Amino acid sequence: MAGKVKSSEIPKRARAMVVRRPRSPTVVAQLDAIEAAGSDGMLELDRGTLHVSSLDKPYFPKDGISKGDLMRYYAMVAPVLLPAIEGRPLILKRHPNGIDGPSFFQQNVEEVPEGVRTARVVTGRGRGDRIVGGNLLTLLYTVQLGTIEVHAWQARVGGNLFADTTTIDLDPSDGVPFAQVVVLAKHIKAEMDRAGVHGAVKTSGSSGIHVVLPMPSRTSFNVAAAVARRLAERVAARHPQIATLERSIRARPKGSIYVDAQQNAEGKSVVAAYSVRARPGATVSAPLEWSELRRTLRLEAFTVKTMPVRLRRVGDLWGAAMKRRNTKRAIDRLLSDE
């Protein structure tokens, strides 16, 4: 199959950098030209050519954002997004007619264009060929299929038994102001500080916040899940007025925020940093400095229109944070403390 990942390929490390425009303008200019000529044509990319079509199709109708606009965004943020998903199997949620139309999930693929990265993946549910992140041609191909969001495993091909990260998702109940989610995220940071571990924070791009801890090399998913669960239990016990571990929406206390530590298992995915979300406004899952967690923080401040400018100003916060893994000693100490 075209684009198979070879065992000799070495994943590129995420690197702290400011997004500039030397590489992406060529792609952006091509997209502009194709759209002006009728929205159907061939993109010339580093890894080959990609046929794109219907670039003028409204993906976010109320916001005036088209399929071509989404491709342009991903081309501009590729220098920071691609390292974050390098070697990671992707789960596609396809919106062929934009966010107002029906959607469906796709995991396995069969035939793909030359240059699109795939790998044979084995999970508890069986085996199949999956699209794997790492190059712009592959990313734009997923958008061509109608994929708006980038959902990636917390493990890489060849090491899918080991978790690179563990994630805590703060999911507010209806009516809970985002300012309360910010407060709870700060409480989690305080728990992490007490435990002697570190991590990164980003908006989910939807309604909540993700706290992500980079794990030591060859950390099992059982250990990674235990870390997230232990921190979730501690913050829920210390702040029961706003935090809950109740998974059932109906059973959650009114006005609470679900501290979700359940996505840390082999084969499960988390929305990637810098990914667009299929929501009005075309919001983005935006990496933050911990100091930015203030009550005035707004999800709507981070969109496909504002994120490239922010990246030129603050650089790749995510890549920098993910380089610094927690130590095995710190993780063992966290799990051994009652």
C-alpha positions in Angstrom: 0.0 0.0 0.0 1.2 3.5 -0.8 2.9 5.5 2.0 3.6 2.6 4.3 5.6 3.6 7.4 9.0 1.8 7.4 10.6 0.6 10.5 13.7 2.6 9.5 11.8 5.9 9.8 12.8 7.9 12.9 10.0 10.2 14.2 11.0 13.8 14.2 11.0 15.6 17.6 8.7 18.4 18.2 10.7 21.6 18.3 10.1 25.0 19.9 9.7 27.5 17.1 7.8 30.4 15.8 5.6 29.7 12.8 6.9 31.6 9.8 5.7 31.5 6.3 8.5 30.2 4.1 7.2 26.7 3.5 3.4 27.2 3.7 3.0 30.1 1.3 3.7 27.9 -1.7 0.9 25.5 -0.6 -1.4 28.4 0.4 -0.8 30.1 -3.0 -1.6 26.9 -4.8 -4.8 26.5 -2.9 -5.7 30.1 -3.7 -5.1 29.5 -7.4 -7.0 26.2 -7.5 -10.0 27.8 -5.7 -9.9 30.8 -8.1 -9.9 28.5 -11.1 -12.9 26.4 -10.0 -11.9 24.6 -6.7 -10.6 21.5 -8.3 -6.9 20.7 -9.0 -3.6 19.2 -8.0 -1.4 20.3 -5.1 2.3 19.9 -5.5 3.8 18.9 -2.1 7.1 17.7 -0.7 5.9 14.1 -0.7 4.0 14.1 -4.0 0.9 15.4 -5.5 -2.6 15.5 -4.1 -5.9 16.0 -5.9 -8.2 18.4 -4.1 -11.7 19.4 -4.9 -14.7 21.5 -3.8 -12.4 24.0 -2.0 -15.2 26.5 -2.0 -17.6 24.2 -0.1 -18.7 25.9 3.2 -17.4 23.9 6.1 -18.4 26.5 8.7 -21.3 28.2 6.9 -22.1 30.9 9.5 -18.4 31.9 9.8 -17.7 32.0 6.0 -15.0 29.4 6.3 -14.6 26.9 3.5 -12.8 23.6 2.9 -10.1 25.6 1.2 -9.7 27.9 4.2 -9.3 24.8 6.5 -6.6 23.5 4.2 -4.9 26.8 4.3 -5.0 26.9 8.1 -3.5 23.4 8.4 -0.8 24.3 5.9 0.2 27.3 7.9 0.4 25.5 11.3 1.9 22.3 9.8 5.4 23.1 11.3 4.0 22.7 14.8 1.1 20.4 14.3 2.9 17.7 12.3 5.6 17.0 14.9 2.9 16.6 17.5 1.2 13.8 15.5 4.3 12.3 13.9 3.9 8.5 13.8 0.6 8.5 15.5 -2.4 6.6 14.1 -5.3 9.0 13.4 -9.0 8.5 13.8 -11.0 10.4 11.2 -14.3 12.0 12.0 -15.5 13.0 8.6 -17.9 15.9 7.8 -18.3 15.7 4.0 -20.8 18.6 4.0 -19.3 20.7 6.8 -20.3 21.1 10.4 -24.0 21.4 9.7 -24.1 18.1 7.9 -24.0 14.5 9.1 -20.6 13.0 10.3 -19.2 9.6 10.7 -16.0 8.0 12.1 -13.4 6.1 10.0 -10.5 4.2 11.4 -9.3 1.7 8.8 -8.4 2.6 5.2 -7.8 0.6 2.0 -6.5 2.5 -1.0 -4.9 5.9 -0.5 -3.0 8.2 -2.8 0.8 7.9 -3.1 2.5 9.7 -0.3 -0.3 9.3 2.3 1.2 7.6 5.3 -0.4 4.4 6.6 0.6 1.5 8.9 -0.8 -1.8 9.9 -2.0 -1.5 13.4 -3.1 -4.3 15.8 -5.4 -3.5 18.7 -7.7 -5.5 20.9 -10.4 -5.1 18.3 -8.4 -6.6 15.5 -6.0 -5.2 12.9 -6.2 -2.8 10.0 -4.4 -0.2 8.0 -4.6 3.3 9.6 -3.7 6.7 8.4 -0.6 7.9 10.3 0.3 11.5 11.0 3.6 13.1 10.1 3.5 14.9 6.7 1.4 17.6 5.1 0.2 15.6 2.2 -1.4 13.1 4.6 -3.0 15.8 6.7 -4.5 17.6 3.7 -5.7 14.3 2.4 -7.8 13.8 5.5 -9.3 17.3 5.0 -10.0 16.4 1.4 -12.0 13.5 2.8 -14.0 15.9 5.0 -12.1 15.6 8.2 -12.1 18.8 10.3 -10.5 17.6 13.6 -7.2 15.8 14.1 -7.7 13.0 16.6 -4.5 11.1 17.3 -3.4 8.2 19.5 -1.3 8.9 22.6 1.2 6.3 21.2 3.2 6.0 18.1 3.4 3.2 15.5 5.7 0.5 16.6 5.3 1.5 20.2 1.6 1.4 20.5 1.8 -0.6 23.8 3.4 2.4 25.4 1.9 5.8 26.2 3.8 9.0 25.4 1.3 11.1 27.3 -1.6 10.9 29.7 -4.5 13.3 29.5 -7.1 14.7 31.9 -10.1 16.3 30.1 -12.1 18.8 32.0 -15.6 18.5 30.7 -18.1 21.0 32.1 -21.8 20.3 32.6 -24.3 22.5 30.7 -24.4 26.0 32.1 -21.0 25.9 33.8 -19.0 29.0 32.8 -15.7 28.5 31.2 -14.1 30.5 34.1 -14.9 27.7 36.4 -13.1 25.2 34.1 -10.1 27.5 34.3 -10.2 27.5 38.1 -10.3 23.7 38.2 -7.4 23.5 35.7 -5.4 25.6 38.2 -6.3 23.2 41.0 -5.0 20.3 38.9 -1.8 22.2 38.4 -1.5 22.6 42.2 -2.0 18.9 42.6 0.7 18.2 40.0 3.1 20.6 41.8 2.5 18.8 45.1 3.2 15.5 43.4 6.4 16.7 41.7 5.2 16.1 38.2 4.7 18.5 35.3 2.6 18.8 32.2 1.1 21.1 29.6 -2.4 22.7 29.3 -4.5 23.5 26.2 -8.0 24.5 25.5 -10.0 21.5 24.2 -11.4 23.9 21.5 -14.8 22.6 22.4 -16.0 23.5 26.0 -13.2 22.4 28.3 -9.5 22.2 29.0 -7.0 19.4 28.5 -4.1 18.8 31.0 -1.5 16.5 29.5 1.5 14.9 31.2 4.5 13.6 29.0 5.3 10.1 30.3 8.7 8.5 30.7 9.8 6.2 27.8 8.1 2.8 27.7 5.3 3.7 30.1 2.5 1.2 29.9 -1.0 2.4 29.3 -2.0 1.0 32.7 0.5 3.2 34.4 -0.4 6.3 32.3 -4.1 5.7 33.1 -3.3 5.3 36.8 -1.4 8.7 36.8 -4.4 10.5 35.3 -6.8 8.7 37.6 -4.8 9.5 40.7 -4.6 13.2 40.0 -8.3 13.3 39.1 -9.2 11.5 42.4 -7.2 14.0 44.4 -8.6 17.1 42.8 -12.2 15.8 43.1 -11.6 15.0 46.7 -10.2 18.4 47.5 -12.7 20.4 45.4 -16.0 18.4 45.4 -18.0 21.5 44.9 -16.9 21.8 41.3 -15.2 18.5 40.4 -16.8 15.1 39.8 -15.6 11.7 38.7 -19.1 10.7 37.7 -19.1 9.5 34.1 -22.8 9.5 33.6 -24.1 12.9 32.5 -27.4 12.4 34.2 -25.8 11.4 37.5 -23.4 14.3 37.7 -24.1 16.9 40.3 -25.6 20.0 38.8 -23.0 22.7 37.9 -20.1 20.2 38.2 -17.1 19.6 35.9 -16.3 16.0 34.9 -12.6 15.2 35.5 -12.2 12.7 32.7 -9.2 10.4 33.0 -10.8 7.6 30.9 -9.2 8.3 27.5 -5.8 6.8 28.4 -5.9 3.4 26.8 -4.4 1.7 23.7 -6.4 2.6 20.6 -8.2 5.7 22.1 -7.5 9.1 20.7 -7.3 12.7 21.9 -7.8 15.8 19.8 -4.3 17.1 18.9 -2.9 20.5 19.9 -3.6 23.0 17.1 -6.5 21.0 15.8 -9.6 22.8 14.6 -12.9 21.7 16.2 -16.1 21.1 14.3 -17.9 23.9 16.1 -19.3 27.3 15.2 -16.5 29.8 15.1 -13.9 27.2 14.0 -12.2 27.2 17.4 -8.9 25.5 17.9 -7.4 23.4 20.6 -4.8 26.0 21.7 -1.7 25.3 23.9 -1.4 27.8 26.7 1.1 29.0 29.2 -0.1 28.1 32.7 0.0 31.8 33.5 -2.7 32.4 30.9 -5.2 30.5 33.0 -7.3 33.5 34.1 -11.0 33.9 34.5 -11.0 36.2 31.5 -9.7 33.5 29.2 -12.1 32.7 26.3 -12.3 29.7 24.1 -13.5 31.9 21.2 -10.2 33.8 21.2 -8.4 30.8 19.5 -9.7 30.1 16.0 -8.4 29.3 12.5 -8.2 33.1 12.0 -6.3 34.0 15.1 -4.1 31.0 15.7 -1.4 31.6 13.0 -0.9 35.1 14.4 -0.6 33.8 18.0 1.9 31.2 16.9 4.2 33.8 15.4 4.0 35.7 18.7 4.4 32.8 21.3 5.9 30.0 19.3 5.3 26.3 19.7 4.3 26.0 23.4 3.2 22.4 22.9 6.4 21.1 21.3 8.5 22.7 24.0 6.4 21.2 26.8 6.3 17.7 25.4 10.1 17.5 25.1 10.5 17.5 28.9 9.2 14.1 30.0 8.4 13.3 33.6 10.8 10.9 35.3 10.0 7.4 36.2 10.9 8.2 39.8 8.4 11.1 39.9 5.7 8.9 38.5 6.4 6.0 40.9 6.3 8.5 43.8 3.0 9.9 42.7 1.4 6.4 42.4 2.9 5.2 45.7 1.6 8.1 47.8 -1.8 7.7 49.3 
